[in-house]
């Protein structure tokens, strides 16, 4: 018998409840509508998002023009995963990284920042740990494994980030990566943001395999232009994984991010 998406997510959420998934996340991940984002998430399109964690706003990879973020509250911190145009926009950073806002970048992005921002940025290389907005943060390697894709995200350059939050547990923003050993090895992840688009990151089947091994409580497909997150949800459920899938609308009709979807 083939389950529809509502039945599939309901089964995942029942497993999540047994694993101790917070009730709020269970309810939000259960919503069948692709526009049903968890309350702590504000999606801005493709890979750009804001998280409200412990009362603090964390903005990730803001691109697409400063006007897109004009109605958002001032963030406590901005994280940039890597240098591609759908993740890094110096003009947007200049607008959103105002006085008192922390800026976390990888070394390659630091080299490309205008001086006014470079002098304020905290640089995190793969494996570095620290604190941002009062929360522990880890920089996780993000890279391609497939030989013909390594030109896009070479090993050692780009970051994903794990934030250990007071209200939602460990949140993993994977950045542009395949299901690397470091991706699969993440432990005790409450919510994982996972990319899946070719040729830049991973195909649906690789994402399913990697997420099943990581076993986060909730996974949110993002950076998935050209792929169907519902297909990912169905295939993940077929593995028997207890991870719930929250499907979010990352691509409103007006969304036109700068740069390639890489």
C-alpha positions in Angstrom: 0.0 0.0 0.0 1.4 3.4 -1.0 0.9 6.1 1.7 0.0 9.7 0.7 2.1 12.5 2.0 -0.2 13.2 5.0 -0.1 9.6 6.1 3.7 9.4 5.5 4.3 12.4 7.7 1.9 11.2 10.3 3.8 8.0 10.6 7.1 9.9 10.9 5.6 12.2 13.6 4.4 9.2 15.6 8.0 7.9 15.6 9.2 11.4 16.4 6.9 11.6 19.4 8.4 8.3 20.7 11.9 9.8 20.3 11.0 12.9 22.3 10.5 15.3 19.4 9.0 18.5 20.9 5.2 18.8 20.4 5.5 22.1 18.6 7.8 20.7 16.0 5.7 17.6 15.6 2.6 19.7 14.8 4.4 22.0 12.4 6.2 19.2 10.6 2.9 17.4 10.2 1.3 20.2 8.2 0.8 19.0 4.6 0.9 22.4 3.0 4.3 23.3 1.4 3.9 26.8 2.9 3.8 25.5 6.5 7.2 26.6 7.8 8.0 25.9 11.5 7.3 29.0 13.6 11.0 29.6 14.3 11.8 29.6 10.6 11.4 32.5 8.1 12.3 31.3 4.6 13.4 34.1 2.2 14.0 31.9 -0.8 16.3 29.0 -2.0 19.1 29.1 0.7 18.3 32.3 2.5 16.5 32.0 5.9 16.1 33.4 9.3 15.9 31.4 12.5 14.4 32.7 15.8 16.3 30.8 18.5 16.3 31.7 22.2 14.7 35.0 21.3 17.5 35.8 18.9 17.3 36.2 15.2 19.9 34.4 13.1 20.0 35.3 9.4 21.7 32.8 7.0 23.0 33.4 3.5 21.0 36.6 2.8 20.9 37.4 -1.0 18.4 38.8 -3.5 18.5 42.5 -2.6 18.3 44.4 0.7 14.6 45.1 0.2 13.8 41.4 0.7 14.9 41.8 4.4 13.5 45.2 5.0 10.5 43.9 7.0 12.6 41.5 9.1 13.8 42.3 12.6 17.4 43.2 13.0 19.3 39.9 13.5 21.7 39.2 16.3 24.0 37.4 13.8 24.4 36.7 10.1 26.0 33.4 8.9 27.4 33.0 5.4 28.2 29.5 4.3 30.3 30.2 1.1 31.0 32.5 -1.8 28.5 31.6 -4.5 26.0 34.3 -5.5 23.0 32.5 -4.2 24.6 32.5 -0.7 26.9 35.6 -0.6 25.9 39.1 -1.6 28.1 41.9 -0.2 25.5 44.6 -0.9 22.9 42.8 1.1 25.4 42.1 3.9 26.3 45.8 4.1 22.6 46.5 4.6 21.8 43.8 7.2 25.0 43.7 9.2 24.4 46.9 11.1 26.0 48.0 14.4 26.0 45.2 16.9 25.2 42.4 14.4 27.7 39.6 14.5 29.0 38.3 11.1 30.3 34.7 10.7 31.9 33.7 7.5 34.2 31.0 6.1 37.8 32.1 5.1 37.1 32.3 1.3 34.2 34.7 1.9 36.3 36.8 4.4 38.8 37.4 1.6 36.0 38.8 -0.6 34.3 41.1 1.9 34.7 44.9 1.6 37.0 46.2 4.3 34.3 47.6 6.4 32.7 44.2 6.8 36.0 42.2 6.9 37.2 44.0 10.0 34.0 43.0 11.8 33.7 39.4 10.6 34.5 36.3 12.7 36.1 33.8 10.4 35.3 30.1 11.0 37.1 27.4 9.1 36.0 23.8 8.9 35.9 22.2 12.3 36.1 25.5 14.3 33.8 26.1 17.2 32.8 29.2 19.0 29.7 31.1 20.2 27.3 33.4 18.5 24.3 35.2 20.0 25.0 33.3 23.2 24.8 29.9 21.5 27.5 27.4 20.7 28.3 27.2 17.0 30.3 24.6 15.0 31.6 25.0 11.4 31.0 21.7 9.6 32.7 20.9 6.3 30.5 21.3 3.2 31.8 19.9 -0.1 31.2 17.7 -3.1 32.3 14.1 -3.1 31.4 13.2 -6.7 34.4 13.7 -8.9 32.6 15.7 -11.6 31.1 18.0 -9.0 34.1 18.9 -6.8 34.7 22.0 -8.9 31.6 23.5 -7.3 32.4 23.0 -3.7 35.9 21.7 -3.1 36.7 20.0 0.2 38.0 22.4 2.9 36.6 25.7 1.6 32.9 26.0 2.5 30.9 25.7 5.8 27.7 24.3 7.1 26.9 25.3 10.7 25.5 23.6 13.8 23.8 25.9 16.4 23.1 24.4 19.8 20.0 26.3 20.9 18.2 26.6 24.2 14.8 26.0 22.9 15.1 23.8 19.8 18.2 21.7 20.4 20.9 21.3 17.8 20.1 22.8 14.4 22.2 21.9 11.4 22.3 24.2 8.4 24.2 22.0 6.0 25.1 24.5 3.3 26.0 23.2 -0.2 27.2 19.7 0.4 26.8 16.1 -0.5 26.2 13.4 2.1 29.8 13.5 3.2 31.2 11.5 6.2 30.9 14.7 8.3 27.3 15.2 7.2 26.4 11.6 8.1 28.3 11.8 11.4 26.3 14.6 12.9 24.7 13.5 16.2 21.7 14.6 18.2 20.4 16.9 15.5 16.9 18.2 16.2 16.4 20.0 12.9 18.6 19.6 9.7 18.3 21.9 6.7 19.5 19.7 3.8 20.2 20.7 0.1 19.3 18.6 -2.9 19.8 19.9 -6.4 22.1 18.7 -9.2 24.8 19.2 -10.2 25.7 21.4 -7.3 24.8 19.4 -4.2 23.2 15.9 -4.1 20.4 14.1 -5.7 17.3 13.0 -3.8 18.5 9.4 -3.3 21.9 10.5 -1.8 20.1 12.9 0.5 17.8 10.1 1.7 20.7 7.9 2.4 22.6 10.5 4.3 19.7 11.8 6.3 18.7 8.2 7.2 22.2 7.7 8.7 22.3 11.1 10.4 18.8 10.5 11.9 17.8 14.1 12.8 14.4 14.4 14.4 13.2 16.8 11.7 14.6 17.5 8.2 13.7 20.5 6.1 14.7 20.2 2.4 16.0 23.5 1.1 18.1 24.6 -1.8 16.2 22.1 -3.9 15.3 23.9 -7.1 14.4 21.3 -9.7 13.8 18.5 -7.1 10.5 17.5 -5.4 10.8 17.5 -1.6 7.7 15.3 -1.4 9.6 12.6 -3.3 12.4 12.9 -0.8 9.9 12.6 2.1 8.4 9.5 0.5 11.7 7.8 -0.1 13.0 8.6 3.4 9.9 7.1 4.9 10.4 4.0 2.9 13.8 3.4 4.6 12.0 3.2 8.0 13.7 6.3 9.3 11.9 8.0 12.2 12.8 11.5 10.9 9.9 13.8 10.2 10.0 15.9 7.1 8.8 19.5 7.0 8.1 20.8 3.5 8.5 24.6 3.2 7.8 26.8 0.2 11.2 28.2 -0.7 10.3 29.3 -4.2 7.4 31.8 -4.4 6.7 33.0 -7.9 8.4 36.3 -7.2 11.6 34.6 -6.0 14.6 35.3 -8.3 17.8 35.1 -6.2 21.0 36.5 -7.6 23.6 34.1 -8.9 23.4 30.4 -9.8 21.5 27.9 -7.8 24.7 26.4 -6.6 
